[in-house]
């Protein structure tokens, strides 16, 4: 329920951004989307237990904008490279790779968190039915793990900007 601001922003920005992609191309949008997403992950890394919900919503909106801009253009640029008679296969492969990437990023996030908090303890916190029963020290450790994980993912996402820019340079040299 609390992630609705992200979902709405992602949907609205994705639709608008997809229309712009058809008109202006994808390259600058994918790089911009990655940049905004990196910014949002960095912002998430600054949150703690006292961060007001309004601030969290603001960060979710930035994340939704970044993902909305990136995702629609990324999909569009991938599908433009697929020959018409292979669109179904291309779409299925793209969806499969998206799901594999999603699972790998989730696993990476858990791995990064477990570098700060023992996995058993992390599992106990995440699966807790009664969050109030979690000790203050465990909550603080969980927050620290989340901060470090978001920062690590921000760095990794920022590194993805490099191939995005290089891809654009390759397209310019081919069209000259």
N, C-alpha and C positions, 0 to 999 in steps of 0.2 A: 504494500500500500504506500509506503513512504518513498518508493522509487518512481512513483507516477510522474513527478516533474521531469525526470530523465527520459522516461518512455515517451511522454508527449513531445518534448523538445526534439528527441531523436526522430520521431515520426514526422513532425512538421518540417524540421530542417532538412530531413532526408528527401522529402517530396519536392520542396522548393529547390534544393540543391541539385536534385536529379534533373529538373527542368533546365536549370542553368548549365548543367553538363552538356545537354543536347545542343545548347546554343554556343557555349564558349570552350568546350573541350574539358578534359579531366585533370590534366597534370597539375595545374596550380591549385586546384581544389583538393586533390588527394594530399599534397604536401601541406597545405593550410590545415586540413582536417587533422593530420597527424600532429602538427604543431599545437593546435588547440587541445587535442587529447592529451598530449604530453603536459601542457600547462595544467590541465584539470587533475591529472595524476599527481603532479607536484603539489597542487593545492590540497588534495586529499591527504598528502603526507604531512601536512601541517595541522591536521585536526587532532583533537584530543577529546577526552570525555566531557570537557566543559564547552566544546564548540556548540554555539547555538544552532538549532535546527534550521533557522533561516539562512545561516552561512552554508550549512550542508546543502540546502536546496540550491543556493547560488552555485556551488561547486558542481552539483549534479546538472544544472543548466549548461554550464560551460562544457561538461563532459558530453551531454546530449548534442550540443552544437558541433563539437569536434567529431564525434562518431557519426552524426548525421551527414556532415559534409564529407567525411572520408568514405564511409561505406557505400553510398550511392555512386560516387565517382569511381571508386575502386572496382565495384561490380561492373559498372558500365565499361570501363577501360578493358577489363578482362574479357567481357563478352564481345567487344568490338574486334578483338583479335581472333575470335573463333569463326571459322568459315560457316556460312549459312547452313550447310548440310550437317554440321556437327554441333549446332547450338544446344541440342538436348544433352549430348554427352558433355559438352563444355559446362553447361549449367549444373549437371549432376556432379562433375568433378569439382567445380568451384564450391558447391555446397558441402561436399565431403571434406575438402580442404579447410573450409571455414569451421566446420564442426571439429576437425582434428586440431586446428589452431586454438579453438575455444577450450577444448579439453586440456591441451598442453599448457595454455596460459593459466588455467585454473590450477593445474598441478604445480606449475612454477610458483604461483602465488602461495600455495600451501607449503611448498618447499622453502621459499623465502621466509615465510612466517615461522616455520619450524627451526630456522637458524637462531631465532630469538626466544621462542617458547617451545618446550618439549612437545612433540607430536601428540602424546597421550593427553597432556594437559590442554593442548589446543583443541583436540577432539572433544574433550569433556566440556570445554567452554562453549564451543559451537553447537553442540547437541543438547545443551542444558535447557530444560523446560522452564526452569525458574531462574532467570538471570540474577535475581536478588541473592540467590544462594551462592553466587560466585564471589569469592573473597576479593577484597579491594586490591590486594597485591596481584592476583591473577588478572583482574580487569586492567590494571596498569600495564602488566606485561603484554596482554593482548593488544592494547592500544599501541604500545611501542612496536610490536610485531607488525601491526597494520601500517604504521607510519613508515617503517623501514621497507615494507613490501611495496607500498605505493611509490616510494621514492625509487626503489629498484626498477619497478615497472615504468616509471616516468623516464628513467635513463634509457632503458631498453627501447621504449617507444620512440624516444628522441633519436636513437641510432637508426631507426627505420626511415627517418627523414632522408638520410643520405642516399639510399638506393632510389627513393622516390625522385629526388632531384636528379640523380644520374640517369634515371630512365628518361626524364624529360630532355636531358642534354643529348642522349642518343637519338631521340626522335627528331630533334632539331637538326642534327648533323645529317640524318638520312633524308630529310626533306629539302636540304640545300642543294 
